[in-house]
Amino acid sequence: MMTKLHRTLNARLDKAVWEYKMLQDNDGVLFAVSGGADSMALLDLFHFRFDVYGKNIKFHAVYVDLGFGDAASERCRTMQHYFDEKNVTSKIIETDIGPYAHSEKNRENPCFLCTRIRRKKIFETAEEFGCNKIVFGHHKDDITETLLLNMIMNREISTMPPMLEVFQGKYSILRPFVFVEEDLIKKYVYERNLPSFDQLCPTDGHSKRQYIKTLLSQLETDYKGAKENIFASMKRVKTDYLL
């Protein structure tokens, strides 16, 4: 029996897919699943709606393990079982990206390098499976945080768009959780008893993004509705009043 939360998330997914025209007939779609609550919930929700968004859409999944700790093989087994349960063609990639990005050999920001190499593996898998769409589990809060992160840290007004063409249109990156808050996703994962785990990254909780997340949380405490207002402002940009 479908719960109220499940219906709510379905409605918000539908809004994102239809509003941004994310999917078309005959698409090849690759879910980039990290093992975290966001991407696990997204694949679970789409599993119930594979036939809703178009005809002959082929869905695939990829998991890239970053290599932190001693549980890489266990994480990979968990993901393979999950993909098999959803009857999704998948690929599991074990790497040492994380430890390398945090080693003395890397002079770049560890998060930047880790993300760059992981993305490369994902695009290679999309090529292998013949996919033209790649789905990430970034949610509404991620998009709001990225806006502030780029303004404060990178001196630009930009964020992660719900749909973005890359490599001259060869691929489109989709973020169907654009209208879904993080707390709803966590509630859904608990309600559905979905497996989820983190990658044991030593940077978690100490990154610039975590600083922005904490800042937004404090803003929301002081001014209820602040996060929703910031998110809504991205659709009300008055360019005549900018430099």
Secondary structure, 3 states (H helix, E strand, C coil): CCCHHHHHHHHHHHHHHHHCCCCCCCCEEEEECCCCHHHHHHHHHHHCCCCCCCCCCEEEEEEEECCCCCCHHHHHHHHHHHHHHCCCEEEEEECCHHHHHCCCCCCCCHHHHHHHHHHHHHHHHHHHHCCCEEECCCEHHHHHHHHHHHHHHCCCCCCCCCEEEECCCCEEEECCECCCCHHHHHHHHHHHCCCCCCCCCCCCCCCHHHHHHHHHHHHHHHCCCHHHHHHHHCCCCCHHHCC
